[in-house]
Structure formats: structure tokens, C-alpha cells
Amino acid sequence: MRAVIAEDSVLLRIGLVKVLQTAGFEVAAETDDADGLLAAVEEHRPDIAVVDVRMPPGFTDEGVHAALLIRRQWPDTAVLLLSQYVEERYAADLLTAHTSGIGYLLKQRVADVEDFIAALRRVASGGTALDPQVVAQLLVRRHRDPLDRLTPREREVLEAMAQGRSNAGIAEGLVISESAVAKHINSIFVKLDLPVADGDHRRVLAVLRFLGVG
Amino acid sequence: MRLPTAPRAALERLRRDAVFGLAGIAVQFLALLVMSVPWLIYDQAASLPAVLLNVALPVGALAALSPAFTRTQRRRFAALRGVDIPGPARWGWQVRYNLLAAPAIACGGLLAWILAVVGLEGATVFLWRPLVGRPKFLPTTVVEAYLTALGLALLAVAYWLIGALARLDVRLATAMLGPDPAKELERRVEDLTERRAGTVDAADAERRRIERDLHDGAQQRLVSMAVNLGLAKATLSDLPEEARKVIDEAHREAKEAIEELNNLVRGLHPAVLDDRGLDAALSGLAARATLPVRLRVDLPERPAPTVEAVAYFVVSESLANVTKHARATEAEVTVVRTGEILRVVIADDGVGGADPGRGSGLTGLVGRVGSVDGTFDLSSPRGGPTVITVELPCVL
């Protein structure tokens, strides 16, 4: 699999290259701004672009705009955004537009190399990865709504779903059986009044509802 | 001849007061010149209207010339007295000074000089009396001695009078030629408010600079180090158990250091506050609190950066206090902008009894809120709940 990196901090870029190579990715290009990133994606058509949210020249949310553009223009390229802090509205923006091949993590998660590589592979193969911090930040905005009807355990399951984990991943993380996870997920669908449709779509809808954008 | 210090200083003071007073008298001669002009023209004015005219006209002229006299007087005060009288002068008061106070003081000054000359004459009677023989009014040496004593006394009075008049003049002129005290106070308040805002902004800028420096420097380095250690941990599988342990430990500590640094920056001035405003910064804060926090932020537009920083600090400190002292199960943070007022309310369901006087984080909070003219209100009865209400002006 091939990747491009857009990150303006040299130190972190070097680290990212090493991590990506360890994970078996070929790093096709490294850039330090959004324009360079778009050019590199156009040229190399990578499987994934690892992108810093805050880049020159404006140092605000160049990476988010670039990510949305990449997902629209080159649907085969997944995007994993890295940021010094997470802003749940970016997550909402990203996930409303695209529910696959999108990740949004804190920069410091790169240090947990194994978890980070798992998230990287998940996103590159069309999944999602959402930082637990995003999920926590979304929770503080929740007031009276259907989410209040969830039990704490169901909420944990939904949080894990929002992070992009599979049933097996959730089961492992919460130390429960996969069938218990499936039971919780069904209960979540019912409590959130989600229409009966194919499993994956409902799953995405549940997460979107959770993010307050569905 | 070297005089001891004290008399030398007294003489120097006398010289300064005298020159200053004489200059004041000289200015009054200018005024007299103006007064005398009509009398030169109507030299035999006898009728009442003519006399009135001859008085009213020059007095009016003097009043009209008052600003010029004020300028002259200001120069005299600045040059001879080192007293700067700021403008603008009020019309009525400067006319009163120039037409009444200054002439009166000049008259006093003339009197002092007359006393001085007479006193000098009396005091030196033993020197000049032998030259003029023995006049009738000095029949005996005893009378001469009295005269000397009287002369010395008059000299002392003149000395005192010259000094006192100079001091009186300074006080009157500062009060009468200076600007309106109320306006002056207003100006000063304005000036101080501006300066304080400058100080507060400077402190704010300093916090931002520290945040940037930490982010560009130590934070990046730590993340890089943690990544390298993480890589070592993930890839070097054939290391001896002990080496693995050391790498594990180092990796964990690097990550903790990152977390600590992040916490420090969050308490200082997080980047998200500048980039995305209060709403985003507070949700990060609320999500990290160790108890469930409900957050409601309603801001149609962003307040001034300094106000945002204060509001952020208020929530940050309050939540830290809630965690430390309140034994609460949940907290609620509300930030609403009504007109020009930003209202921040932090409520918890804890045990209450918070007291800003007991050197908790609350003291710093009150100070920071006061620095932007905000108000701080704390309601924390024993048994709870505790509600902190802070109101900040949105524009400084």
C-alpha cells in the first residue's frame, strides 16, 4: 500500500515515515502544506494520505479542507487527519460528507505505534478511526435526547463504534463476548429509532446520530 | 566663602522664590500697561460713563487676553519653578487667576520687598548712622538697638512672605490654570484603563508565546521521542527481557510527559482557543474533566481575544476546583453572550462551602476577572450547590 504524508513538523514527519514503513506502507511523497499534498495525491494516487490539520500558510484547518477535497476528488485515497487538539465539529464535517476511509486522531496517538498502525490500516481499507477524545467531547454537548436512554454499557459500545472498531474489536476492548456486543448494538438501534436496513448502514447512522449530525 | 549646607540651601531657596516672585510682578506690569492705555487717550475723562468705560474696557481686554497671560504664567512656572501646569485651562478660572489672584500675589510680593528694604535699613542702622550724624528720631543707642531688632524681624517676615507667596502662587495656579479636576480625573481613568488593558494584553500575548514555543519545541521533540520508542517497542522483538522493560518504561514516561505538557498548555492558553474560539476550547476542557460536565455555549460572534482567554481560564480553574473540593457528581458550564456581556456560569452539585478568602484558586480567578472589568459572583452555601457566575464585557 502507498501513502503520502503532509506534516509541517519535521520531527513528526520523520517519525511518521518510520511508522508507516514499519506498517508496510510505501511512502510515496512527503510535503509540508496543503498544496503540496494535493499535488502529491494527484501524482501518486496513494491508498492513504496522512495529513496534519494545521499547516502553512494559515495554520488553522487547511488539512480538513484538503481532506474533504481529496475524498471527493480521489475516492480511492483514504485520509487520516492528525491534530494537536481535536475539534468535534471537524469530525462532524468529515463524517457527514464521507463515512468511509476517514480518520481523525490526536498527534500523540502516533506514539502508541501498534494502535496507530491498526487505525492506519483500518482507514486505508475504507474504515473509520475517531479519536476517543472526539467522542468524549461530543458527550459533553449531549442534553436530553435519545442517547440518554442508552445504558452506560451501550454507550461504551457506541463510542467504540464511533471510533471505527469492528464488533470483534469492541468485544476485545470491553472484554465481553462478540455476541454480547451484537446484542448491545441491536438495542442501540432500537433505542435510537433507526430504520431497519442493512447492518453497516445502520451502524453508520448510529454513529452519525451519536455525533449529532444524523 | 563656604557657608554650611543648611543656610546655603535657605539662601538658594530664597533666591529662587525671589526671582520667581519678581517675574510674577513683572507680568503684572504688563497687565498694568494694558490697563493704562485708555488713560493715555482720554486724559481728562471726568464723566461717570467715561470713567466706567475706561475701567471696563481694559478689564475686558485683560480678560480677553487671559489665554496669552495664562501661557506666559505657565512658562514662568515651568522655567522658574519646575512646575508643569497641564492644559486645557477653564475660561472662568484662568480669568480669575489673571485678574485677581496674580495681581494680589504681586502686591504681596511688592509689600515683601518693601518690608525687606525697610528691614535692611533698620538692621544696618549701626553701619549708616555714624555717616549721617545723629538724627532726631534716633536719640539713643538703645533706640538704635530696638531699630536693629525690628529690622531683623522685618527681614525675617519678608523672607517668610516671599517663600509663602511663591508656594501660594503655585497652589493657586495649579488649581486655577490647570484643567477641570473632574475632566482630569476622567482622563486619568481613561489613561489607566488603557494602560491596564495593555498590560493584560501583554500578559496574554506572553502566554500565547509560551504555548507556541512549547508546541514548536518540547512537545514536538517529546512526540518524536515517544514515536521512536514506540517503534522500538513494536519492532525490536528479539531484545532481552530487561532491555524491553527499559524501552517500555521510557515509552510510558515519554507519553506521560506529553500528557503533562499538554495539561500545562491547556491551563496556560491552548492553541485551540485562538484557532477555533471558546466553544471548541471549552469542549476539550469539559471532556477532560474527571466528572461528567454538560456544556452549553451560545456565542453568535467571538468576543475579544483577551476576554476569551479570561472566560477560558475561569472555566478551567472552576472545573479544577470542582474536581478538587466539591465532591460533585456532575457540573454544568453555560456560556452565553447577551449584547456586550459574556456570561459564564459554572454550577456543580457538590458539597458547597467554597470561600474565595481561603487562598484557593478562586482568588486568582477573581483577580483575572477584575483585570478586564468583569464581575464575579459566588454562591456556595454549605451542602451545595455551588454556582459561580462571571460576567465579562465582550469588547475592551
Interface residues (C-beta under 8 A of the other chain):
Chain A: S9 L11 L12 I14 G15 L16 K18 V19 T22 R54 F59 T60 D61 Q84 Y85 V86 E87 E88 R89 K107 Q108 V110 A111 D112 V113 E114 F116 I117 Q133 A136 Q137 L139 V140 R141 R142 H143
Chain B: H215 D216 Q219 Q220 R221 V223 S224 A226 V227 N228 L229 G230 L231 K233 A234 T235 H251 A254 K255 I258 E259 N262 P270 A271 V272 D275 R276 A280 S283 G284 A286 A287 R288 P292 V293 R294 L295 R296
